[in-house]
């Protein structure tokens, strides 16, 4: 039987305007039942900078995206192909500010 499902997806829009900053990252949550239609979250620099006294204007937020996920192999699994991802994270690059953001 063929199983079709959609994984989580992050799409960057580094040139999109956000207040005084530029760049956005859209998160789409995967589903086993339907295609991806509307983003479930939009991440913008102004959201992340609210907690910091950051005076730098962020440009090209989301220029690069990467993931970092620690993998665990269950000890009591009968299948060697089972992998559990404990805390997947999304790393967002901001090259013109010489910064990265690691979201978990």
N, C-alpha and C positions, 0 to 999 in steps of 0.2 A: 504494500500500500504506500502511495506517495503522500508524504505529509508536507503541506505548504503553510508556512507562517512567516511573519515579518518581524525582523529583529528591531531593537531600538536603533535610532538613527540620530546623529547630530549633523546639522548643516550650518556652515558659517556664511555670514554675509559681511565681510570685513569693511565694505564701503558704505554700509547703511548708516544713516544719521541717527544718533541718540543724544538729544540735548546738545551738549558741546562736544561729545565724544563721537567716534565713528566705530561701527562694528556691532554685530549681533550674532548670537548662536541660537539656532532653533532646535529644540528637542522634540522628537517624535517617538512616542512609545509604541513598541511592536504589539502585534496582536495575532492570534491564531485564527481569528474569524473575519477580519476585514482589512482592507488595504489602508495604508497611511493616508489620512486626508487632511487633518489640521494639526498644527503643532500643539503640544501640550504645555510647553514652556518656552519662553523667550528670555535669554540671558543677555543683558546689556551691561556695559561698564559702570553706568551710574548706580546700578543695584549693588555691585560689588564694592564700590568705593565709598558707600554711605558710612561704613564702619571705620574708615581710615581717614586721616587728615591728608588726603592725597591732593596735591595741587597740579599734578601733571595732567595734561589733556591727552586722553587715550585715543590713538588713531590706529586703525586696522586691527581692532580687537577681533580675535578669531581667525587671524591670517593663517594659522595652522592649528590643527586639532590632532590629538593623540589620545590613546587610552592606556591605562596601566591597571592591570587586574591581577591580584594574587590568586593563584589557582590552588585548589585543594582536591586531592584524590580521596574519595571516601574509603575508609578502611574496611567497612563491611559490605562493600559493593561486589556483586557477582560479576559485574561487567568492568573490564579495565578501561573502557572508553568513557566512563562517567566522570565529568569534571564539574565541580561546583565553583562558581566565581563568587567569592565572599563579599568584597567591597570594590566593585568596579568604580573607576574614577575617570573623569574627563579632564584632560590637560589642554588649556586654551593658550595659544601663543599670542603675544603682543610685541612684535619685533621692534617697533619704533619707540617703545617705552622700555625695551630690554627687560621684559617681565614675562612670567607665565602665571597662570591661575590653575590650581589643581582642585577640582570640585569632586566631592565624593557623594 
